[in-house]
Amino acid sequence: MHPDPRLGALMVAWFFALFLEGGGLRHPVALAAPFLVAAGFPPVQAVVAAMLGHAAGVSFGAIGTPVLAQSALVDYSGSELARATVPYHVVLGGLLMTALIITIRSALPGTQRLWTWGILAAVSFLVPYGLIAVFIGPELPTLGAH
């Protein structure tokens, strides 16, 4: 964990949970939340933080399975669905990061610096996530944006 437990919590709740979600590993919240509890988070806030962190990548999680399954049911390809889905996820990802920072700050109060790191974390994930979804397809955005 990071020497600043708030930054460590941001890394675990955002990047670790999203990585597990993108790779198709089941139950990223069940793996990330205990790390947060070990870092000093109250258990309920640890679960909330882990759930907020992994939610930004669920449509393209499990190597694109949700979008690819949906494309089998409609007259659109996986790439077309990815291009239609990604703007919503980028906007909602920013809102999820805001809620995540508020959750972390309520559990472990500290300075405003966490907002800077949170914005940097959101941009460093959501920009490649969006570009991968638009130009490559639905299989890699959540996993490849790390």
N, C-alpha and C positions, 0 to 999 in steps of 0.2 A: 504494500500500500504506500501511497505518497506520504511524505512527512506532514503535509497539510491534509487532515482527514476529509475536508470538504472537496478538495481537488481529487483525492483518491476516490471519493464517493461518486464524483462526476464521471471519472474514467470507468469505474465499474458499472454504474447504472446506465451510462450511455453507450460507451464503446464495447465493453465486454458483453453486455446483454444484446446489443445489436449484432455483434459478431456471431454469437450463439444462434440468434434468430435467423440470420442469413445463411448459416451453414446447415440448417435443418436439425440442429441438435435440439432435442425436445426440452421444453420447460426452462427457458433461460432465466425466468424470474426465480425459479427454485434453486438455481445455482448462484445468481448474483446477489439475492437478498441475504443469504447467510454471510457473504463477504462483508456486506454493509453492516450487519449486526456486529460482526467481529471488529469492525472499525469504530464502533461506538454508537451506531444508530439505534434508536428505539425500533423494535421489531415491525410495528405497523408502518412506520415511515420508511423502513428499509424495503418492505414489499411494495409500497406505493412508488418509491423512487425507481425500483427495478422495473415495475410495470410501465411507468412513464417512459423510461429509457428504451425499452425494447419495442414499444408500440409504433415508433416511426417507420419501422421496416417490415411490418407484418405482411403487406401485400406482396412483397418480393422476397419474403422469407422462404426458408426451406428450398433454396435455389430456384425460386420463381414458381413453386408449385401452385400457390393460389391463383396467380394470373394464368398460368398454363392450363389449369383445370377449368377455369372460367372460359378461356378461349375455345375449349372443346365444346362448349355449350352454346356459343353465339357465333355469329358470322364475321368475327374479327380475329385477326391473328394475335399472338401473344405480344408482338412488338407494337401493334396498334393499341392494344389495351394498356401496355406499359406507358406509351406516350400520353394516353388520355388520363392515366392514373397519377403520374408523377407530379403534376402541378399541385394537386391536393395534398399529397404527402409532404412536399417541400414546405408548403404553408403551414400545414398542421404540425410538421416536425418542429418548426419554430415555436409554435404554441406549446408543444410538449416540452421543449427545452425550457421555456419560461416556467412552466409548472414544476419541472424537475428542479430548477434552481431555487424556486420558492420552497419546495419540500426539503431540499438539502439545508437551506438557510434556517428553516424552522427547527430542524433537528440539531444542527450544529451552527449556531450563530457565528457570524464573522463579518469581515469587511466587504465592501462593494466589489472587490477584485474578482469574486466568483462570477459576477455577471460578464466580465471581460472573457474569462476562460470558457464560460458557457456559450457565449456568442461564437467564439473561435471554434469550439467543439462542434456546434451546430453547423457552422459554415463548412468546416473541414469534412463533415460527413455528408451533408445535404447537397452540396455542389457536385461532388463526384457521383453521388447516388443518382441525382437527376440526369447528369450527362450520360452515365452508363445506361440508365433506363431508356433514354431517348435514342441514343446512337447504337447501342449494342443489343438490348432486349431485356426481358424480364428475369432472366436467370441469375444475373450477377449484381444488381444494384446494392442490395443490403450487404452481401458478403464482400463485394469488390470495393466498396467505398471506404474501407479501412485502410 
